Every structure is written in structure tokens, then in C-alpha cells.
């Protein structure tokens, strides 16, 4: 698993940079966010009965709720899976007289360099501004890329595991692991003990 995740709620203060354009480059840095992951695996095609006897009724950890939401009744939570996260960018909000958009900014140099190593260059909306869709497309291309020594997905995992921060604990009995009090931003998240599966 290699994925992008957004942590935090933004409460920016405005500055005017150009006629008709208001940019919110900063936000309340005391605000934080969290990322909560669930890891489930197939139960070899056998339907898993979620009758509440072996799983918490807490909606956050309820297998029945996850099954209903995904339509997949043939999965079990996987315990002990380790994840890490690595902040790859900040956000800015840009308002004009008629529109308002969130953009990704301040792209991490290590991440940018890794993309370039695989020939992936992200098209910017303007200097240093990217859309979330552009970031998602870049991640997809990177995961599909390969060079003479390793795949792009392996390189991303290595970046997260060597430069990122591990989630405080592996997944619990319910396949759940949270990382809390994270600075607001866009994060690359990866399963770092993927060899086990």
C-alpha cells in the first residue's frame, strides 16, 4: 500500500497578491490533523460473519460497518501491519472574485527528486502550485514506473521508511492504526513491512 493522505483542517489568513486574487499561504500552525488506516485481507472467499461477538460495537472498529460500506463481506482485519508517513507538501487556498481553489505547494525536495529520477514531472498550475489531482496522477505514474534497479513503488516505500515517521503502533486486532497530531499537509503513506504478505 502506497497512498496519499491529507491531514488536518485549514484555517488560513488572507493576503492579497494580485488584482482580484487573494491567496491564503498560511494557516493556523497550532492546528493539527490525523490519519487513520485500516488493513483488511481476503478470507479466501469465505464470508465473514460480523455478528458483533468478536468485534467491538464501536462504529470506528466495527467490521460490519466496514463490510457494509465496501460491500465486501469476505475480509478480515490484519493485525501487526506497520505503516509510516512522510509529509510531501503544504496547501494554499487561492480565491478570485468568482472562484476558490485549494492547491498543493512547497513540494518536498526529496519527493520531487525521486519523481525526476523516474522521469515524472508534475505540471504546475502556476509557480509552485499543483492540484491534488496532479499529485494523485503523479503517484500513480510513480507506482507504475521502473528503472534498472527497482520499481517506483519500491522507491516510494524506501523514501517513506527512511525519511518518514512510523505510525505509533502496528495495526490492532481490528486492522486499525492512527497517527495523530500531524502538521497540516499532504502525506505519502506506505506499508513498510509489506514483505510479510
C-alpha positions in Angstrom: 0.0 0.0 0.0 1.3 3.4 -1.0 -1.2 6.3 -0.9 -1.6 10.0 -0.5 -3.4 11.3 2.6 -4.5 14.8 3.7 -4.1 15.6 7.4 -5.8 18.5 9.1 -8.3 21.3 8.7 -7.0 24.6 7.3 -7.9 27.9 8.9 -6.0 30.4 6.8 -5.5 34.1 7.0 -5.6 36.1 3.7 -3.1 38.2 1.9 -3.8 40.0 -1.4 -1.1 39.3 -4.0 -2.6 40.5 -7.3 -5.6 42.3 -8.5 -8.7 40.2 -7.9 -6.7 37.3 -6.3 -6.5 36.6 -2.6 -4.0 33.9 -1.6 -4.0 32.1 1.8 -0.4 30.9 2.0 -0.5 30.2 5.7 -2.8 28.6 8.2 -3.0 28.3 12.0 0.0 26.2 12.7 -1.4 25.2 16.0 -4.0 23.1 14.1 -3.2 19.5 13.6 -4.7 16.5 11.8 -4.6 12.8 11.9 -4.5 9.8 9.5 -6.3 6.6 10.5 -5.7 3.4 8.4 -7.5 0.1 8.3 -5.8 -3.0 6.8 -8.0 -5.9 5.8 -7.2 -9.1 3.9 -9.3 -11.6 1.9 -10.7 -14.5 3.9 -10.1 -16.9 1.0 -13.5 -16.4 -0.4 -15.4 -17.3 2.7 -18.0 -14.9 4.0 -17.0 -13.4 7.3 -20.0 -13.1 9.7 -19.9 -9.9 11.6 -22.3 -10.6 14.4 -20.7 -8.3 16.9 -19.5 -11.1 19.2 -15.8 -10.9 18.2 -15.6 -7.3 17.2 -16.2 -4.1 19.1 -19.5 -2.4 18.6 -17.7 0.9 18.4 -18.5 2.3 15.0 -14.9 3.1 14.4 -13.9 -0.5 14.8 -17.0 -2.3 13.6 -16.3 -4.9 10.9 -20.0 -4.9 10.0 -19.8 -1.2 9.2 -16.7 -1.6 7.1 -18.3 -4.5 5.2 -21.5 -2.6 4.6 -19.5 0.4 3.4 -17.4 -1.5 0.9 -19.8 -4.3 0.0 -17.0 -6.8 0.8 -18.1 -9.5 3.2 -15.1 -11.7 2.6 -12.3 -9.9 4.5 -10.7 -10.0 7.9 -8.7 -7.3 9.7 -4.9 -7.9 9.6 -3.1 -7.3 12.9 0.5 -6.1 13.2 0.9 -4.3 9.9 3.3 -1.4 10.1 2.9 1.9 8.3 4.8 5.2 8.0 4.1 8.6 6.8 6.1 11.4 5.1 4.9 14.9 4.5 5.4 15.8 0.9 3.6 19.2 0.6 1.6 22.1 2.2 -1.6 23.7 0.9 -2.6 27.1 -0.1 -6.1 28.5 -0.9 -6.5 30.9 -3.8 -9.6 33.0 -4.1 -10.5 35.2 -7.0 -13.7 37.3 -7.4 -15.5 34.2 -8.8 -13.7 31.1 -7.7 -11.9 29.4 -4.8 -9.3 26.6 -5.1 -7.0 24.6 -2.9 -3.6 23.9 -4.3 -0.6 21.8 -3.1 2.5 23.9 -2.6 6.0 23.6 -1.2 6.6 20.2 -2.7 9.3 18.3 -0.7 12.7 18.3 -2.4 13.3 14.6 -1.8 9.9 13.6 -3.3 10.4 15.9 -6.3 13.9 14.5 -6.9 12.6 10.9 -6.7 9.9 11.7 -9.2 12.5 13.2 -11.6 14.7 10.1 -11.2 11.9 8.2 -12.8 11.1 10.8 -15.5 8.0 12.1 -13.8 7.5 15.9 -13.8 4.3 17.3 -12.4 2.6 20.1 -14.4 2.1 23.2 -12.2 -1.0 25.3 -12.3 1.4 28.3 -11.7 4.7 28.7 -10.0 4.8 26.1 -7.2 1.1 25.3 -7.3 -0.3 21.9 -8.1 -3.7 20.4 -8.0 -4.5 17.4 -5.8 -5.4 15.5 -9.0 -2.0 16.2 -10.4 -0.4 14.8 -7.2 -2.6 11.7 -7.4 -1.7 11.2 -11.1 2.0 11.6 -10.3 1.8 9.0 -7.6 0.0 6.6 -9.9 2.7 7.1 -12.6 5.4 6.6 -10.0 3.9 3.3 -8.7 3.9 2.0 -12.3 7.4 3.2 -13.2 10.6 1.2 -13.1 14.2 1.7 -13.7 17.2 -0.6 -13.9 17.4 -1.3 -10.2 13.9 -1.0 -8.7 10.3 -0.2 -9.3 8.9 3.3 -8.5 6.7 1.7 -5.8 9.7 0.2 -4.0 11.5 3.6 -4.2 8.5 5.3 -2.7 8.3 2.8 0.2 12.0 3.3 0.8 11.5 7.1 0.9 8.8 6.8 3.4 10.5 4.2 5.6 13.9 6.1 5.6 12.8 9.7 5.8 9.3 9.4 7.2 7.9 8.6 10.6 6.4 5.3 11.7 2.9 5.2 12.9 3.0 4.8 16.7 1.9 1.1 16.5 1.1 -1.6 14.0 -2.5 -2.4 13.2 -4.5 -3.7 16.1 -7.0 -6.6 16.3 -9.4 -4.5 14.1 -6.8 -3.8 11.5 -6.6 -0.1 12.7 -3.7 2.2 13.3 -3.9 6.0 13.8 -1.2 8.7 13.5 -2.3 11.9 15.3 -1.3 15.5 15.9 0.3 15.8 12.5 1.1 19.2 10.9 -1.5 20.1 8.3 -0.4 18.9 4.8 -0.3 16.3 2.1 1.3 13.0 3.2 2.7 9.9 1.4 1.7 6.9 3.4 3.2 3.4 2.9 3.1 0.0 4.4 6.7 -0.6 5.5 6.6 -4.3 6.3 5.0 -5.3 3.0 7.2 -8.4 2.5 5.0 -10.2 5.1 2.1 -10.5 2.7 
